[in-house]
């Protein structure tokens, strides 16, 4: 288990699955999500993600034709002052290419890691074991976050 104290004061990159679970729903991890988003709401760590997360999180609402959920997801990521939505830049794409060359990650995951590195994140929060085994930063699995 990872204590919420480990995240405090850090610049934490949030993988897309964290937002999907939070906004679209994944009840088995609701206690951990409540801890993480409570910390974000209290600004106890700096939350960062890529604009790529916006594209990834909107797939299901578009597929389902759920315009309310589309608006909710967009508003949450685009208008939340506590979450830094980092643009995809040329330097991130070059970092992503290097990460892909050194690992078995797909391009989207490499862009996430390249963004985390470029943004100066010290921890990446994910629930994707493949992502957590690549790169040279600290990874925390959402399922390992201590419940309150």
C-alpha positions in Angstrom: 0.0 0.0 0.0 1.1 3.6 -0.7 0.1 6.2 1.8 -1.5 9.4 0.5 1.4 11.1 2.3 3.7 9.9 -0.5 1.8 12.0 -3.0 1.7 15.2 -1.0 3.9 18.0 -2.2 4.8 16.2 -5.4 4.1 17.0 -9.0 2.1 13.9 -10.0 1.2 12.9 -13.6 -2.2 11.3 -13.9 -2.7 8.7 -16.5 -6.0 8.7 -18.5 -7.3 5.6 -16.7 -7.5 7.6 -13.4 -9.9 10.1 -15.1 -11.9 7.4 -16.8 -12.4 5.6 -13.5 -13.3 8.9 -11.7 -15.6 10.4 -14.3 -17.1 7.4 -16.1 -17.0 5.1 -13.1 -15.1 2.2 -11.7 -16.6 1.4 -8.3 -14.0 -1.2 -7.1 -11.4 1.7 -6.9 -13.8 4.4 -5.7 -12.2 4.6 -2.2 -8.7 5.2 -3.8 -10.2 7.7 -6.3 -11.8 9.6 -3.4 -8.4 9.8 -1.7 -6.6 11.0 -4.9 -9.2 13.6 -5.9 -9.6 14.8 -2.3 -5.8 15.5 -2.3 -6.2 17.3 -5.6 -9.2 19.3 -4.4 -7.1 20.4 -1.3 -4.2 21.2 -3.6 -1.9 18.8 -1.6 -0.1 17.8 -4.8 0.2 19.3 -8.3 -1.8 17.2 -10.8 -0.6 17.1 -14.4 -1.9 15.2 -17.4 -1.6 15.4 -21.2 -4.1 16.8 -23.7 -4.0 13.3 -25.0 -6.0 12.3 -21.9 -8.9 14.5 -23.2 -9.0 12.5 -26.5 -8.8 9.2 -24.7 -11.5 9.9 -22.1 -14.0 11.2 -24.7 -14.0 7.9 -26.7 -16.7 6.1 -24.6 -19.0 9.2 -24.3 -18.8 9.7 -28.1 -19.3 6.0 -28.8 -22.3 6.0 -26.5 -23.7 9.3 -27.9 -23.7 10.6 -24.3 -23.5 14.3 -24.8 -23.8 15.0 -21.0 -20.8 12.9 -20.3 -18.9 14.5 -23.1 -19.5 17.9 -21.6 -18.7 16.7 -18.1 -15.4 15.2 -19.2 -14.4 18.2 -21.2 -15.3 20.6 -18.4 -13.4 18.5 -15.8 -10.2 18.5 -17.8 -10.3 21.8 -19.6 -11.7 24.0 -16.8 -10.2 22.5 -13.6 -7.6 24.9 -12.2 -6.2 22.1 -10.0 -5.2 20.0 -13.0 -2.6 21.2 -15.4 -3.5 20.0 -18.9 -0.1 19.9 -20.7 0.0 20.4 -24.5 1.6 17.8 -26.8 4.7 19.5 -28.2 7.4 18.5 -30.6 9.8 17.9 -27.7 7.3 15.5 -26.1 6.9 13.6 -29.4 10.7 13.3 -29.7 10.8 12.0 -26.1 8.0 9.6 -26.9 9.9 8.2 -29.8 12.9 7.6 -27.6 10.8 5.9 -25.0 9.2 3.7 -27.6 12.6 2.8 -29.0 13.7 1.7 -25.5 10.5 -0.1 -24.4 7.6 -2.0 -25.7 5.1 0.8 -25.1 2.6 2.0 -27.6 2.7 5.6 -28.8 0.0 6.9 -26.6 1.7 5.5 -23.4 5.0 6.9 -24.6 3.4 10.3 -25.1 2.1 10.1 -21.5 5.5 9.3 -20.2 7.2 11.9 -22.3 4.7 14.5 -21.0 5.3 13.5 -17.4 9.1 13.8 -17.9 8.8 17.2 -19.7 6.4 18.5 -17.1 8.9 17.6 -14.3 6.6 15.1 -12.6 8.2 13.0 -9.9 5.5 10.4 -9.8 3.1 8.9 -12.3 -0.2 7.6 -11.0 -1.7 4.9 -13.2 -3.5 1.6 -12.9 -1.7 0.3 -16.0 0.9 -2.3 -15.1 2.6 -2.0 -18.6 3.1 1.7 -18.1 4.4 1.2 -14.5 7.2 -1.1 -15.7 8.7 1.5 -18.2 10.6 4.7 -17.7 12.8 5.9 -15.0 10.4 7.7 -12.7 8.4 6.5 -9.8 5.1 4.9 -10.5 2.2 4.4 -8.1 -0.7 2.1 -9.0 -4.1 3.5 -8.1 -5.0 0.1 -6.7 -2.1 0.4 -4.2 -3.2 3.8 -2.8 -4.2 3.4 0.8 -7.9 3.8 1.4 -9.2 6.2 4.0 
